[in-house]
């Protein structure tokens, strides 16, 4: 709900600024100002209707301990709705985790084993509680960092106000532009998540390699010091034995 209030405030401020500039502009005629006002109201209603499609969204990073199972919940009040579920293992172990999505009535919607990441969109036709679980019981020692996002979107965009003089089923050019921009933003967000996951995994691999090199160097240095001490001891033992033989 906070996202909706922020979005509504931003839209109203933006439209108010545009309206003031157009109405105070001396090049705008008095006959054109009512048309401008009507179009601005249409834009506001369309943008607000689009903004109300984002009912709730949760993006978290969770530290999943070894042999732990963690579940998160989201409630759908008014079906039908669309639920988007995304997760990615950022670090730990083999970057894999078991997951499951369970709907009302313990109905399993999606599940998987030893997956590194997933991106799903499904329809929620039943009101109730949806459970999103991550299972790390396959790991005995490895802790894992999991990024995930749960978004519940209502089917409100079919109720956008139609353009005057056009059939209700015909979407206006403005609505089509808004939906196109929404799709492009979703693609950009998905690519950003993918690159972030790749960056975190590569950094984790580099850090793990650095630790292995350091440990190997320490072990190699200790072995060299041990061999040097052993050689000195053997040489001294030979010389001491030779002196005793001469005596």
N, C-alpha and C positions, 0 to 999 in steps of 0.2 A: 504494500500500500504506500510505503514511502516513495517507491520509484514512481508510482502514478502521480503523487502530489508534486514531486519535483518536476516530472515531465509536464504536467499541466501548467505549473507556474512558468516554466521555461517557454512553453508554447504561447501562453497569453502575453508574456513580456515581449516575445519576438513579434507577435502579430500587432501588439499595441505600438511598438516602435515603427513597424512598417506603415501602419495606419496613420500615425502622426506625420510621418514624412510625406506620405502621399497627399493627405488632406491639407497640410501646410505648404505643400509645394505650389507655387503660383502657376506652374504650367499645367496643373490638373484642373480641368474645367468643373463647374458645378454639376453639369449633367453626368460627368463620369464618376463623381464621388459616390453616389448611391450604388453604382455597379461595383466599384472597388470595395465598398463596405459589404455588399452581399457576397462577393467572392472571398473576402477575408473570413466571413462567418462560415462559408462552406469549407474553406481550408482548415479553420479551427475545429469544426465538427469532425472532419475527416481525420485530422491528426489526433484529436482526443479519442476518437473511436479506435484508431489504431493503437494509441497508447494504452488503452484499457485492455488490449489483448495480453499485455504482460501482467498477468495477475500476480504471480510470485516467481521468484528466482533465487536460488541459493547456490553460491559457489564457495567451496571450502577446501582446505588442505588438511588432511588428517594423517596422523602418525599411527600406523597400524603395527602393533607389537607382534612379536613372534607368537604363533598359535592363538591369535586373537580373531574373533569375529565381531564386526561392528556393523550396526544397522542404523539407517536414517529414514525418517518418515516424512511423507507429504500427503496432505489431505485434499481431495477433490470435492468441492461442494456442489457444483452444478455441471454435470456432464451434458453434452459431450465436451471433452477437452483434449488437448494434445499435451503429452508429457515428453520433454526432451531430457535425456540422461546421457551425460558424458563423464568419462573417467580416464585417468592416465596415471600409471605408476611412475613417479619421478625418480626414485632411488630405492636401493635396497634389494639384496638377493639377485634374482634373475629378472627383475622388473616385471614380475607377473603376480597375478592375484586371482582368486576365485570370486565371482560376483553373481548376484541374483536379484531380480525384481519381482516382487510378489504383490498381487493386487488383492482386493477384497475377496473374502472367502478362501484365502490361501491359494489363490490361482497364480501359478508361476507364469509370468509373462515372458521374460528372457532370463537366461542364465548362461554361464560359461566357466571354464576351468583354465587356469594358468594363462590368462590373457593379459597383455601389456596395456592395452587401452581399448576403449569402445565408445561408440557414438550412436545412440539409438533415439528414434522418435516413434511413439506409438500412441494410439487413441485410447483415452480413458472413457469408456462408455458407462461405467458404473461409479456411482458416488461412494466414497469411502476412503480408507487409509491405504496408501501404497508404501511398500517397504523396499528400501534399497540397501542391500547388504554386501559387505566385503569380507572375505574369509582368507585368513593367512595361516590356517592350521597346517599347511604343508611345510611351513618353515619352522625350524626348531630354534634358530638363533637370530635370523635376519629380520630386522625391522624395516618397514617400507613406508614411504611417503606417497600418499595417494591424493591427487587433485581430482575433484569431481564437481559437477554442476547439475542441479535439478531445477528444471523450469516447467511450470504449469501454465499453459496458454489456453484461454477460453476461445471458443469459436464465435467471436464477436465481429470479426471483420466482414462477415456476410451481411451485417446490418448497417453498413456505412450509408450515410445519406446520399441518395441518388441525385444526379445533376438535374436541374429543372428542365423540363421538356424532353427528358430522355426516359426510356423504359426502366423500371426498377432493376431488371436483371443486367442492364448494361453498365459496366464500370466506367467511370470517368477517367480521363487521362491522368488526372491528379492522383486518383486512387491507384492506378496502375503504376505510376511513378513511385508512389510510397511503397507499394509491395515490392517493386523491383529494387529500390534502395534497401528495403528490409532484407531481401535475399542476398544482396551484395554485402551488407554488413555482417550477416550470418556467416557468409563465406570467409570474409576477412577475419572474423573472430575464430572460426574453426582453424584457419591457417596459422593464426597467432598461437593458438593452443598447441598445434602440432609442432611448430618451431620451438616453442618453449619446452615441450616435452623432449624433443631431440637435444636441445641445448643442455637440459638438466641431466639427461642420460649420458651424453658425451662428457660432461664435467664430472659426473660420478665415475665414469670409466677412467678418465685421466687421473682423478684423485686416487682411485684404487690402484692404478698402475704405479703412481708415485709412491704409495705406501709399500707396495711389493718391492720396488727397486730399493727403497730405503732399507727394508728388512733384509733383503738379499745382500746389500752392501755391508750391513752390520755383521751378518753371519759370515760373509766372506772375510771381513777384516778380523773377526775373532778366530776364524780357522787359520788365517795366515799367522797371527800372533801365536796361536797354539803350536802350529808346525815349526815356527822359528824357535820357540822355547824348547820344543821337543828335540830339534836338531842340536841346539846348544847342549842340552843335557846328554845326548848320545855321544857327541864329540868329547865332552869332558869325561864321560864314563870310559871311552876308549883310551884317552890319555892316562887317566888314573890307573886303568888296568895294565897299560904298557909299563908304567913306572913300577908297579908292584912286581911285574915279571922280571924286570932287570934287577931288582933288589934280591 
